[in-house]
Amino acid sequence: MKKSRKLLALFLVFCLLAMTGCRKSQKEEVTEYSMYYLALSETKLETVSYTPSKKDTESMVQEVYQKLSEPSDSEEYLRLLPDDVLMKNCSFEGQTVTLNFDEEYKKMNNAREILVRTGMVLAFTQLPGVSYVEFQENGKPMTDSDGRELGPMEKNSFVENEGKNINSYVFADLNLYFANEKGDHLVRENRRIHYSSNVPLERVIVEKLLEGPKSEDMFPTLSSNTKILGVSIVEGVCYVNLDKSFLTETMSVQQELPIYSIVNSLTDACQIHGVQISVEGETKVTFRESMELDKVYQADYSYLEDADED
């Protein structure tokens, strides 16, 4: 009798676990997505809920492509592309959606082009299995005004500000400094990002350092668990305030590298002459063995792996 009760109890537990698993899977399944349109002011994006008719990625990609090509059916917002810009075709391979436009695309003014690019990247990368969006002009890689290829873009290329709408975006070319494989030198990663004009560039830079490098040959200098409490520039000095994770969750790199990955990255992009780092507002702190934070650090490129070449 006792054995039967134990078996019954185990069976009930199994059923409960199975039901929980089913609920979890159903909860995680995304059924509603967003389509992106241009506000009537042409200064920001508007989002509209969208439920795809099919669930496989290939079909969803083509469906989003068709919707982006269609005129807006609302008087409250515009479609992303101007009427004279043709999106010729769309393909999906690996994790990348490639969009091919005609030559009219590059005749858009810069403000609208950034919003168009933002909306399209966000629309496709929300789909399962899509990580990147690549732009082409008549079958060739799209270039910017300086002739540089835009390359594949991902959702993290765009830093969204708080709120339902996405405001005007600008772009920046950054030098972000990460660690080499041995953790004894810095290596420079050139990154083109798009970010909201409402977000200070200095904060965006620290956020990107916390996200880590894109290259497989580079390694993070800061823990992704570190929280930014504040970043501001006052009289040529950038003040970076981080939480205690900066001290407790250190990476396996030489002690100077986390400091100078921040300092060098900020100095290269911002008009500053130094950086002071604090932990929860405190500067009377020692990072690792001997890096005192109660001082302003200047950029130091001697830690670069290719310092001799620079």
Backbone bond lengths (Angstrom), bond angles and torsions (degrees), N, CA, C in turn:
res aa  C-N    CA-C-N  psi(-1)  N-CA   C-N-CA  omega(-1)  CA-C   N-CA-C  phi
1 M - - - 1.456 - - 1.530 111.67 -
2 K 1.366 115.33 -46.33 1.460 120.16 178.28 1.521 111.21 -60.79
3 K 1.344 115.04 -38.96 1.465 119.33 -179.85 1.525 110.60 -63.60
4 S 1.343 116.25 -40.15 1.458 120.53 179.64 1.514 111.16 -64.39
5 R 1.376 115.16 -39.38 1.463 118.60 179.26 1.529 111.38 -65.18
6 K 1.344 116.11 -40.05 1.468 119.97 178.20 1.518 111.26 -62.37
7 L 1.349 114.76 -43.05 1.465 118.57 179.61 1.524 110.87 -64.20
8 L 1.335 116.87 -39.17 1.459 121.01 178.72 1.520 110.95 -64.52
9 A 1.345 115.39 -42.62 1.465 119.95 179.47 1.519 111.17 -62.72
10 L 1.338 116.91 -43.89 1.452 121.18 178.15 1.529 111.24 -61.74
11 F 1.353 114.89 -39.06 1.460 119.32 -179.90 1.533 110.81 -64.85
12 L 1.344 116.01 -41.06 1.459 119.84 179.14 1.516 111.70 -65.27
13 V 1.354 116.23 -41.08 1.459 120.37 177.47 1.513 110.44 -60.85
14 F 1.341 116.45 -44.00 1.460 121.47 179.38 1.527 110.74 -59.88
15 C 1.338 116.56 -42.67 1.461 120.52 -179.86 1.524 111.55 -64.24
16 L 1.346 115.29 -41.75 1.460 119.34 178.64 1.518 111.65 -62.38
17 L 1.357 116.02 -43.96 1.458 120.53 178.85 1.523 111.02 -62.56
18 A 1.315 115.62 -41.57 1.465 120.15 -179.71 1.527 110.85 -63.51
19 M 1.365 114.89 -42.29 1.462 119.04 179.57 1.517 110.97 -65.32
20 T 1.356 115.81 -40.17 1.467 120.27 178.14 1.509 110.80 -61.66
21 G 1.356 115.84 -43.09 1.459 120.72 179.05 1.509 111.83 -61.35
22 C 1.353 115.97 -40.26 1.456 120.35 179.65 1.522 110.60 -65.02
23 R 1.351 114.85 -43.89 1.458 118.59 179.73 1.516 110.72 -61.91
24 K 1.357 115.84 -41.07 1.458 120.19 -179.48 1.513 111.14 -62.88
25 S 1.346 116.15 -42.85 1.459 119.33 -179.38 1.525 110.68 -64.46
26 Q 1.386 114.57 -41.27 1.449 117.97 -179.69 1.521 111.03 -66.04
27 K 1.339 115.77 -35.97 1.452 120.39 -179.34 1.522 111.21 -67.04
28 E 1.330 117.04 -37.74 1.453 121.11 -176.36 1.525 112.79 -78.08
29 E 1.344 116.36 -17.70 1.460 119.17 -178.64 1.524 109.54 -72.80
30 V 1.307 116.55 122.29 1.461 121.23 -178.91 1.518 109.27 -85.47
31 T 1.322 116.84 125.83 1.462 120.58 179.53 1.521 111.80 -114.25
32 E 1.334 117.42 -17.53 1.447 120.97 -178.44 1.519 110.60 -121.83
33 Y 1.304 115.90 132.28 1.454 121.66 -178.89 1.527 108.83 -122.07
34 S 1.321 116.20 -173.27 1.462 120.71 -179.63 1.521 110.38 -125.74
35 M 1.321 115.04 141.01 1.455 121.21 168.70 1.520 107.58 -106.72
36 Y 1.317 115.73 148.18 1.460 120.87 -174.31 1.516 110.64 -113.64
37 Y 1.338 114.70 133.89 1.449 121.72 -179.52 1.530 108.88 -131.04
38 L 1.319 115.30 168.86 1.457 121.05 -179.99 1.524 109.27 -96.32
39 A 1.331 116.09 131.35 1.463 119.98 176.62 1.523 109.70 -64.14
40 L 1.325 116.68 156.20 1.466 120.76 -178.95 1.520 111.85 -59.87
41 S 1.336 116.37 -27.70 1.461 120.42 177.95 1.517 112.31 -73.80
42 E 1.355 116.31 -13.93 1.464 123.83 -177.90 1.535 111.99 59.29
43 T 1.336 116.29 29.81 1.464 120.37 178.81 1.525 112.62 -118.32
44 K 1.327 117.68 -4.65 1.460 120.48 -179.22 1.521 109.50 -157.57
45 L 1.332 115.43 171.29 1.456 121.81 178.74 1.524 110.64 -99.74
46 E 1.318 115.03 151.58 1.458 121.94 173.11 1.528 107.82 -117.74
47 T 1.320 117.17 142.96 1.464 121.05 178.75 1.524 110.13 -109.58
48 V 1.319 114.66 141.52 1.462 121.60 178.56 1.523 107.50 -131.12
49 S 1.341 116.61 131.40 1.467 120.65 -179.93 1.519 110.63 -61.88
50 Y 1.317 114.29 144.96 1.468 119.84 -174.92 1.529 109.15 -147.78
51 T 1.313 116.72 130.82 1.466 122.11 177.70 1.528 108.66 -114.76
52 P 1.341 118.68 113.53 1.473 120.61 -178.86 1.520 111.77 -67.14
53 S 1.312 115.85 151.44 1.464 120.61 -178.67 1.517 112.04 -80.32
54 K 1.363 117.06 -21.33 1.460 120.82 179.31 1.526 109.70 -128.06
55 K 1.332 116.74 162.62 1.462 120.58 -173.38 1.517 114.17 -107.93
56 D 1.336 119.13 -15.04 1.459 118.47 179.09 1.521 109.64 -78.56
57 T 1.329 115.34 145.33 1.463 120.95 -171.21 1.522 112.68 -59.86
58 E 1.329 117.52 -44.08 1.464 121.09 -178.43 1.527 111.15 -56.45
59 S 1.329 116.34 -45.26 1.468 120.25 -179.63 1.520 111.16 -67.98
60 M 1.332 116.37 -39.09 1.461 120.32 179.77 1.525 111.07 -65.30
61 V 1.330 117.33 -39.29 1.464 121.54 177.71 1.524 109.95 -59.74
62 Q 1.330 116.30 -47.75 1.463 120.03 -179.04 1.528 111.66 -65.96
63 E 1.334 116.09 -33.88 1.463 119.74 179.58 1.535 111.08 -68.52
64 V 1.342 116.52 -42.75 1.460 120.48 177.11 1.526 110.04 -64.20
65 Y 1.330 116.11 -40.54 1.468 121.24 177.82 1.532 110.55 -58.43
66 Q 1.324 116.64 -44.47 1.460 120.57 179.70 1.528 111.41 -64.49
67 K 1.332 116.10 -41.56 1.460 119.97 -178.63 1.530 111.35 -67.38
68 L 1.325 116.34 -36.17 1.460 119.80 177.71 1.524 111.75 -68.92
69 S 1.322 116.38 -24.32 1.466 121.06 -179.19 1.523 112.18 -85.54
70 E 1.328 117.18 -18.96 1.462 121.51 -175.73 1.525 111.50 -80.26
71 P 1.336 117.15 151.72 1.478 119.94 173.98 1.523 109.94 -64.99
72 S 1.306 116.93 154.63 1.463 121.08 176.56 1.522 109.25 -69.35
73 D 1.338 116.41 138.35 1.468 120.44 178.60 1.525 111.04 -101.06
74 S 1.327 116.14 19.31 1.460 120.88 -179.33 1.529 110.30 -128.08
75 E 1.321 115.89 150.06 1.463 120.92 176.05 1.522 111.01 -89.56
76 E 1.341 117.12 0.96 1.461 121.41 -176.32 1.520 113.16 -95.21
77 Y 1.335 117.56 -14.50 1.451 120.85 179.68 1.520 110.08 -156.39
78 L 1.335 115.38 167.32 1.462 122.74 -178.07 1.524 110.04 -110.92
79 R 1.324 116.15 159.40 1.453 117.87 172.12 1.525 108.29 -71.67
80 L 1.319 116.98 158.24 1.456 120.65 -174.38 1.518 112.62 -61.72
81 L 1.319 117.62 -49.18 1.466 121.45 -175.13 1.515 112.04 -83.71
82 P 1.324 117.96 137.38 1.469 119.92 170.76 1.530 109.92 -60.88
83 D 1.323 116.87 158.43 1.468 120.80 -175.78 1.525 112.83 -62.41
84 D 1.337 117.45 -27.17 1.464 119.32 -176.04 1.537 112.81 -89.81
85 V 1.332 117.83 2.53 1.470 121.00 177.88 1.525 108.64 -102.83
86 L 1.314 116.07 124.99 1.465 121.63 -177.09 1.528 111.07 -104.17
87 M 1.338 115.92 126.25 1.457 120.79 170.77 1.531 105.47 -92.59
88 K 1.327 116.45 103.08 1.461 121.92 -167.41 1.524 113.04 -71.44
89 N 1.309 117.68 -43.38 1.460 120.49 179.27 1.525 110.50 -161.84
90 C 1.319 113.69 170.60 1.455 121.45 -177.00 1.523 108.66 -142.78
91 S 1.339 117.11 135.98 1.462 120.74 178.16 1.521 109.54 -134.24
92 F 1.327 115.13 155.68 1.467 121.25 -179.56 1.525 108.81 -132.54
93 E 1.341 115.24 121.38 1.459 120.23 179.99 1.522 108.93 -145.87
94 G 1.322 115.86 133.50 1.458 120.03 -176.95 1.513 109.01 65.94
95 Q 1.324 116.48 -118.41 1.468 120.96 176.40 1.525 111.56 -114.78
96 T 1.342 116.42 14.79 1.469 120.67 -171.72 1.524 112.05 -117.60
97 V 1.327 115.39 130.50 1.460 122.31 169.83 1.529 107.21 -97.38
98 T 1.322 116.38 127.22 1.463 121.31 179.35 1.522 109.05 -110.07
99 L 1.344 115.77 125.40 1.457 122.38 179.90 1.524 108.89 -110.72
100 N 1.322 116.20 128.38 1.461 121.84 -176.70 1.530 109.70 -112.33
101 F 1.338 116.65 119.87 1.454 122.77 -176.79 1.528 110.58 -112.00
102 D 1.321 115.07 165.02 1.457 118.42 173.24 1.533 109.45 -86.58
103 E 1.330 116.74 -179.34 1.469 121.24 -173.68 1.534 113.03 -68.78
104 E 1.342 117.86 -13.98 1.461 120.42 -179.77 1.527 112.12 -70.01
105 Y 1.333 116.55 -19.77 1.470 120.12 -178.00 1.523 111.36 -55.64
106 K 1.322 116.95 -45.61 1.459 121.18 -174.46 1.529 112.92 -76.96
107 K 1.329 116.73 -1.55 1.457 119.92 176.70 1.531 112.02 -89.90
108 M 1.336 116.49 -5.01 1.457 119.65 175.21 1.517 109.78 -65.47
109 N 1.335 116.78 149.71 1.459 118.01 174.55 1.530 109.18 -68.60
110 N 1.320 115.83 156.73 1.459 121.06 -171.61 1.523 112.95 -59.18
111 A 1.336 116.86 -40.23 1.460 120.26 -177.58 1.527 111.40 -62.12
112 R 1.330 116.53 -45.22 1.459 118.76 -179.18 1.527 110.88 -71.10
113 E 1.318 116.78 -39.66 1.471 119.41 -178.72 1.522 110.90 -58.94
114 I 1.330 117.20 -41.03 1.461 120.15 178.81 1.518 110.62 -63.29
115 L 1.330 117.67 -41.97 1.457 120.94 179.12 1.533 111.38 -66.88
116 V 1.333 116.36 -39.88 1.470 120.39 177.00 1.521 110.04 -59.77
117 R 1.320 115.25 -48.81 1.461 119.70 -178.19 1.528 111.17 -62.59
118 T 1.328 115.90 -42.31 1.461 120.37 179.23 1.521 111.33 -60.74
119 G 1.332 116.12 -49.99 1.455 120.19 -178.27 1.517 113.39 -60.82
120 M 1.333 116.33 -40.34 1.460 119.79 -178.59 1.531 111.85 -71.03
121 V 1.315 116.93 -40.75 1.460 119.41 178.16 1.527 110.41 -63.76
122 L 1.330 117.49 -44.31 1.460 120.51 -179.94 1.526 111.43 -66.93
123 A 1.333 117.46 -35.55 1.467 120.78 -179.68 1.527 111.87 -64.86
124 F 1.332 116.92 -42.85 1.468 119.62 -176.91 1.526 113.20 -82.36
125 T 1.334 117.65 -37.80 1.467 118.61 -175.72 1.517 113.36 -74.13
126 Q 1.328 118.47 -7.98 1.466 119.88 173.62 1.528 111.26 -77.75
127 L 1.341 117.12 -14.96 1.456 121.13 -178.47 1.526 110.45 -77.51
128 P 1.325 118.63 144.77 1.466 120.76 -179.82 1.525 111.46 -62.62
129 G 1.334 116.35 131.53 1.459 120.65 177.51 1.513 114.35 88.57
130 V 1.340 118.33 -4.78 1.469 121.42 178.70 1.525 108.71 -105.38
131 S 1.326 116.30 118.72 1.462 121.27 179.70 1.519 113.01 -111.66
132 Y 1.347 116.47 -25.35 1.460 119.79 -173.30 1.526 111.09 -135.31
133 V 1.331 114.71 154.24 1.465 121.56 172.84 1.520 107.55 -130.51
134 E 1.320 115.76 129.77 1.460 120.98 -179.30 1.524 109.29 -117.10
135 F 1.326 116.86 137.54 1.452 122.60 -178.24 1.533 109.73 -105.66
136 Q 1.332 115.23 135.71 1.460 121.01 177.18 1.524 110.09 -127.16
137 E 1.331 114.79 155.63 1.460 121.57 173.12 1.520 108.01 -120.38
138 N 1.330 115.40 110.91 1.463 121.49 -177.34 1.526 111.72 51.75
139 G 1.331 115.58 44.07 1.463 121.28 174.42 1.511 115.58 85.34
140 K 1.336 118.30 -1.34 1.459 121.56 -179.90 1.527 109.00 -114.44
141 P 1.349 117.64 150.19 1.467 120.26 -178.64 1.526 111.91 -53.96
142 M 1.326 116.45 134.22 1.456 121.51 179.17 1.530 109.72 -69.14
143 T 1.327 116.41 141.35 1.462 121.37 177.67 1.528 109.68 -119.99
144 D 1.332 115.55 159.42 1.454 119.54 177.06 1.525 109.86 -87.47
145 S 1.336 116.67 -172.11 1.466 120.76 -176.84 1.523 112.73 -65.89
146 D 1.354 116.74 -18.90 1.462 121.03 178.32 1.524 112.66 -94.03
147 G 1.347 116.51 3.49 1.456 120.47 178.73 1.515 114.71 84.98
148 R 1.325 117.83 9.05 1.462 120.87 179.77 1.524 110.56 -91.94
149 E 1.314 116.27 139.54 1.462 120.36 179.79 1.529 110.59 -65.96
150 L 1.331 115.48 137.73 1.460 119.58 178.64 1.520 111.08 -69.70
151 G 1.341 116.15 -37.25 1.464 119.93 -179.96 1.517 111.96 73.99
152 P 1.342 117.21 172.91 1.466 121.06 179.09 1.527 110.43 -63.37
153 M 1.321 116.45 137.21 1.458 121.56 178.49 1.513 110.03 -117.12
154 E 1.323 116.01 146.35 1.451 121.53 178.91 1.518 109.72 -121.65
155 K 1.318 115.52 174.24 1.466 119.86 -178.27 1.520 111.51 -57.24
156 N 1.327 116.85 -38.95 1.460 120.55 -177.22 1.529 113.08 -71.75
157 S 1.350 116.67 -4.99 1.460 119.19 173.80 1.520 110.46 -69.56
158 F 1.339 115.32 -16.50 1.453 120.69 -176.84 1.510 109.03 -119.37
159 V 1.312 116.32 121.36 1.460 121.67 -179.50 1.513 107.79 -96.17
160 E 1.328 117.34 111.91 1.462 120.76 -176.04 1.521 110.63 -84.16
161 N 1.327 115.07 140.31 1.448 118.07 172.51 1.520 109.18 -86.31
162 E 1.323 116.73 167.28 1.450 120.70 -176.20 1.525 110.10 -67.59
163 G 1.323 115.44 152.24 1.461 120.45 179.15 1.514 111.13 112.29
164 K 1.314 116.21 169.96 1.453 121.38 -175.79 1.522 112.30 -75.29
165 N 1.324 117.01 -30.99 1.461 120.05 -176.35 1.513 111.07 -98.88
166 I 1.297 115.41 157.32 1.454 122.05 177.53 1.517 107.23 -107.03
167 N 1.305 116.96 118.90 1.452 120.19 -174.72 1.516 111.32 -82.97
168 S 1.320 116.14 -172.62 1.457 121.47 -176.22 1.527 110.99 -58.36
169 Y 1.324 115.51 141.43 1.452 121.23 -178.42 1.521 110.64 -113.76
170 V 1.307 114.56 148.40 1.454 121.71 172.15 1.521 107.34 -126.86
171 F 1.323 116.73 167.55 1.456 118.52 179.23 1.513 109.99 -121.56
172 A 1.322 115.01 158.24 1.464 120.61 179.47 1.525 108.72 -146.53
173 D 1.308 115.71 143.53 1.464 121.84 172.55 1.523 107.60 -97.96
174 L 1.318 116.37 120.04 1.461 121.50 -173.90 1.523 111.73 -114.53
175 N 1.315 114.96 149.57 1.455 122.13 164.26 1.523 106.53 -103.86
176 L 1.321 116.94 111.42 1.458 121.21 177.88 1.524 108.49 -107.70
177 Y 1.309 115.74 135.35 1.466 120.05 -173.90 1.525 110.32 -107.92
178 F 1.342 114.43 123.99 1.454 121.83 179.23 1.529 109.12 -125.08
179 A 1.318 117.23 -174.97 1.464 121.29 -177.12 1.522 111.10 -97.16
180 N 1.349 115.89 152.54 1.459 119.92 172.11 1.537 108.98 -80.18
181 E 1.310 116.16 -179.56 1.467 120.45 -174.85 1.525 112.44 -62.17
182 K 1.327 116.92 -36.53 1.466 120.59 -179.20 1.524 112.19 -77.82
183 G 1.310 117.49 -17.86 1.453 120.61 -178.95 1.509 113.94 76.06
184 D 1.349 116.75 20.57 1.467 119.10 -178.42 1.529 112.83 -114.03
185 H 1.344 117.77 -2.35 1.464 121.22 177.70 1.527 109.66 -144.49
186 L 1.312 114.63 159.81 1.452 121.14 173.14 1.526 110.27 -90.10
187 V 1.315 115.33 150.41 1.463 121.12 172.50 1.528 107.02 -130.13
188 R 1.319 115.47 146.70 1.460 121.29 -174.78 1.523 110.38 -97.71
189 E 1.322 115.68 129.99 1.465 121.00 174.97 1.531 108.17 -114.94
190 N 1.333 115.84 119.92 1.460 120.19 177.25 1.520 108.42 -82.73
191 R 1.294 116.52 127.52 1.461 120.72 -175.48 1.522 110.17 -135.24
192 R 1.326 117.22 129.73 1.470 121.46 172.00 1.522 107.46 -99.22
193 I 1.335 116.40 122.76 1.457 120.44 -179.18 1.521 110.11 -125.49
194 H 1.335 115.23 158.28 1.450 122.48 172.99 1.515 106.28 -116.95
195 Y 1.313 117.26 134.79 1.462 118.82 -177.18 1.523 109.97 -146.02
196 S 1.323 114.59 157.73 1.454 120.16 -179.01 1.516 110.59 -65.20
197 S 1.315 115.52 138.26 1.461 119.55 178.12 1.518 111.80 -66.77
198 N 1.336 117.16 -12.28 1.461 120.65 178.25 1.525 112.44 -86.43
199 V 1.324 117.46 -7.80 1.468 121.50 -179.31 1.525 109.00 -104.96
200 P 1.336 119.15 124.34 1.468 120.82 179.50 1.525 111.35 -59.46
201 L 1.321 115.99 137.54 1.458 120.51 -178.76 1.525 111.32 -58.44
202 E 1.330 118.10 -38.34 1.460 120.48 -178.45 1.524 111.84 -60.88
203 R 1.326 117.59 -35.48 1.466 120.31 177.10 1.527 110.65 -70.24
204 V 1.346 115.65 -41.37 1.466 120.23 178.59 1.530 110.34 -57.58
205 I 1.327 116.51 -41.18 1.469 120.76 -178.59 1.527 110.64 -62.02
206 V 1.327 117.24 -45.90 1.469 120.09 179.94 1.527 110.02 -65.25
207 E 1.325 117.34 -37.88 1.468 120.76 177.41 1.526 110.65 -60.91
208 K 1.325 116.41 -43.22 1.467 120.40 -179.36 1.529 111.33 -66.71
209 L 1.327 117.29 -35.42 1.473 119.93 176.44 1.524 110.50 -64.51
210 L 1.326 117.00 -38.70 1.465 120.72 179.27 1.527 111.69 -69.05
211 E 1.331 116.66 -30.60 1.465 120.01 177.47 1.520 111.48 -68.75
212 G 1.336 116.85 -27.70 1.458 120.61 -179.75 1.513 112.74 94.07
213 P 1.329 116.58 172.07 1.472 120.93 -176.07 1.519 113.14 -75.71
214 K 1.318 116.20 159.30 1.454 122.56 173.34 1.529 110.63 -87.99
215 S 1.329 117.28 -32.02 1.458 121.91 -177.69 1.532 110.86 -73.89
216 E 1.315 116.03 139.09 1.466 121.25 178.55 1.523 111.86 -72.51
217 D 1.328 117.27 -15.65 1.460 121.04 -179.58 1.525 112.28 -87.62
218 M 1.324 116.68 -3.34 1.456 120.83 -178.86 1.522 109.94 -116.48
219 F 1.338 115.73 158.65 1.454 120.84 -175.30 1.528 110.07 -134.81
220 P 1.337 116.82 150.00 1.472 119.48 -177.07 1.520 112.73 -67.33
221 T 1.313 115.17 150.39 1.465 121.32 174.14 1.525 111.03 -103.68
222 L 1.335 116.24 -15.25 1.466 121.72 -177.37 1.523 109.82 -126.79
223 S 1.328 115.99 146.22 1.458 120.35 177.19 1.526 110.06 -71.22
224 S 1.326 116.01 137.07 1.461 120.29 178.46 1.527 111.83 -67.37
225 N 1.337 116.47 -13.82 1.467 120.32 178.60 1.526 112.35 -80.95
226 T 1.320 116.87 -9.30 1.461 120.31 -179.94 1.530 110.21 -67.86
227 K 1.307 115.92 134.77 1.467 121.61 -178.96 1.529 109.95 -103.37
228 I 1.334 114.98 139.89 1.462 121.24 176.18 1.528 108.27 -88.13
229 L 1.313 116.66 120.59 1.465 121.13 178.13 1.523 111.65 -96.55
230 G 1.318 116.33 -18.17 1.459 119.54 178.06 1.514 111.50 173.82
231 V 1.332 116.03 143.53 1.462 122.35 173.74 1.522 106.72 -140.81
232 S 1.329 116.38 125.20 1.466 119.38 -179.69 1.519 109.70 -151.96
233 I 1.327 115.58 156.67 1.467 122.04 178.52 1.524 108.59 -115.93
234 V 1.315 116.08 124.54 1.462 122.29 178.64 1.527 108.31 -131.70
235 E 1.330 116.14 119.07 1.459 122.80 177.31 1.532 112.84 49.63
236 G 1.327 114.67 46.91 1.458 120.09 174.34 1.511 116.23 81.88
237 V 1.330 117.80 2.93 1.466 121.24 176.86 1.521 108.78 -115.86
238 C 1.319 116.24 131.68 1.464 120.88 177.67 1.521 108.54 -95.00
239 Y 1.323 116.44 123.80 1.460 122.25 -179.79 1.527 108.37 -103.50
240 V 1.339 115.57 120.25 1.462 122.00 -178.04 1.521 108.29 -114.84
241 N 1.314 116.47 117.05 1.462 122.28 -179.01 1.526 109.36 -109.74
242 L 1.333 116.77 116.85 1.465 122.20 -177.44 1.521 110.40 -116.73
243 D 1.326 116.45 163.58 1.460 118.30 177.87 1.532 110.57 -84.15
244 K 1.329 117.28 -178.34 1.464 122.05 -172.81 1.530 113.71 -66.35
245 S 1.328 116.72 -15.24 1.470 119.22 177.71 1.515 111.37 -60.79
246 F 1.327 116.52 -26.19 1.463 120.26 177.45 1.530 110.70 -59.62
247 L 1.326 116.84 -33.10 1.465 121.31 179.95 1.523 112.63 -89.85
248 T 1.333 116.57 -38.09 1.465 120.26 -171.44 1.527 113.91 -89.03
249 E 1.339 117.35 -27.47 1.470 119.92 -177.26 1.525 109.34 -111.96
250 T 1.308 115.07 66.59 1.467 120.20 -177.81 1.520 110.46 -83.45
251 M 1.316 115.37 152.57 1.456 121.61 -179.19 1.530 109.87 -91.55
252 S 1.324 115.70 164.59 1.472 121.19 -179.30 1.525 110.10 -82.73
253 V 1.327 114.49 66.81 1.459 120.72 179.30 1.521 108.36 -136.45
254 Q 1.325 116.32 162.67 1.459 121.80 176.87 1.529 109.31 -55.41
255 Q 1.332 117.19 141.87 1.466 121.01 -169.75 1.526 114.01 -59.79
256 E 1.330 118.22 -27.89 1.457 120.07 -179.05 1.525 113.31 -74.91
257 L 1.327 117.56 -23.18 1.462 119.92 -170.49 1.524 114.35 -65.21
258 P 1.349 120.36 -43.86 1.468 117.68 177.99 1.526 112.82 -59.37
259 I 1.335 116.19 -40.23 1.465 119.97 179.81 1.520 110.48 -63.00
260 Y 1.334 116.50 -51.43 1.461 119.25 -174.03 1.526 113.23 -79.07
261 S 1.319 117.83 -16.33 1.465 117.74 171.50 1.524 109.24 -67.32
262 I 1.333 116.95 -38.34 1.463 121.54 176.21 1.526 110.83 -70.03
263 V 1.332 115.81 -50.94 1.472 121.12 -174.90 1.528 111.16 -62.28
264 N 1.330 117.30 -49.28 1.463 120.27 -178.00 1.531 112.14 -64.76
265 S 1.337 116.26 -41.56 1.463 120.16 -178.93 1.521 110.95 -63.08
266 L 1.329 117.16 -43.84 1.464 120.96 179.87 1.525 111.64 -69.02
267 T 1.332 116.41 -40.95 1.468 120.10 -177.94 1.516 111.56 -64.76
268 D 1.340 117.04 -38.39 1.460 120.18 -179.00 1.530 112.51 -65.22
269 A 1.333 117.24 -30.71 1.468 120.07 -172.46 1.526 113.86 -103.47
270 C 1.329 116.91 -25.59 1.464 120.58 -174.39 1.533 110.05 -115.00
271 Q 1.278 115.59 153.58 1.462 120.47 179.81 1.528 109.30 -83.67
272 I 1.334 115.35 77.46 1.461 121.37 -177.68 1.520 108.84 -132.27
273 H 1.329 115.75 161.92 1.466 119.90 176.81 1.525 111.93 -117.60
274 G 1.358 116.37 5.08 1.454 118.32 178.21 1.511 112.01 -177.40
275 V 1.352 114.90 165.14 1.468 121.82 -179.29 1.522 108.75 -134.63
276 Q 1.327 116.08 134.64 1.458 120.04 171.89 1.521 108.46 -118.79
277 I 1.317 115.46 129.17 1.459 122.23 -178.47 1.523 108.76 -106.32
278 S 1.306 116.33 134.93 1.463 121.21 175.88 1.529 109.31 -127.39
279 V 1.313 115.21 159.68 1.469 121.31 178.20 1.522 107.80 -118.13
280 E 1.335 114.86 110.90 1.466 121.88 -175.95 1.523 110.71 50.79
281 G 1.338 114.55 42.25 1.450 121.46 175.89 1.515 115.24 85.44
282 E 1.322 118.11 -8.27 1.465 121.93 -177.29 1.527 110.89 -96.62
283 T 1.329 116.60 133.18 1.462 121.08 175.75 1.525 112.31 -107.96
284 K 1.312 117.66 -13.30 1.469 120.99 177.04 1.526 108.69 -79.28
285 V 1.307 114.35 61.50 1.467 121.88 -173.65 1.516 108.85 -135.86
286 T 1.314 116.34 144.44 1.465 121.78 175.41 1.519 108.66 -108.66
287 F 1.313 115.76 123.89 1.459 120.75 177.19 1.527 109.37 -88.48
288 R 1.316 115.95 126.07 1.458 121.91 -177.06 1.528 110.32 56.17
289 E 1.344 117.61 -132.18 1.469 119.63 -173.17 1.532 113.30 -79.46
290 S 1.333 117.00 -42.53 1.469 116.64 -169.65 1.517 115.57 -150.01
291 M 1.336 119.12 13.24 1.458 120.66 -179.22 1.525 109.23 -87.23
292 E 1.332 115.89 100.10 1.459 121.08 -179.19 1.526 109.45 -77.16
293 L 1.324 116.76 132.38 1.457 120.33 -177.08 1.523 113.61 -92.98
294 D 1.336 117.72 -4.70 1.466 119.30 -179.52 1.533 111.12 -86.36
295 K 1.315 115.72 39.87 1.452 121.41 177.49 1.520 108.75 -144.53
296 V 1.314 115.59 160.32 1.461 121.11 176.26 1.519 107.98 -93.77
297 Y 1.328 116.19 123.29 1.461 121.66 -179.02 1.525 109.92 -93.61
298 Q 1.331 114.99 134.70 1.467 120.98 172.76 1.529 109.48 -98.14
299 A 1.326 115.79 158.15 1.461 120.45 179.65 1.530 110.29 -57.86
300 D 1.326 115.48 141.93 1.465 121.67 178.59 1.526 107.83 -140.67
301 Y 1.328 115.40 108.52 1.467 120.09 -176.17 1.523 112.87 -93.87
302 S 1.334 116.65 7.13 1.464 119.79 177.91 1.526 111.22 -70.94
303 Y 1.341 117.07 -16.18 1.464 120.24 178.57 1.524 112.56 -83.58
304 L 1.337 116.43 -4.02 1.459 119.69 179.01 1.520 110.75 -68.80
305 E 1.317 115.65 141.61 1.456 121.05 178.99 1.532 110.69 -61.58
306 D 1.333 115.59 -35.14 1.478 119.85 179.23 1.508 111.17 -106.62
307 A 1.320 116.24 38.27 1.465 120.24 -176.59 1.531 112.07 -60.04
308 D 1.313 116.69 -34.97 1.454 119.70 -179.19 1.521 111.50 -64.34
309 E 1.351 115.33 -34.44 1.458 119.20 -178.51 1.520 110.80 -75.41
310 D 1.369 116.99 -27.66 1.455 120.56 -178.89 1.524 110.71 -79.37
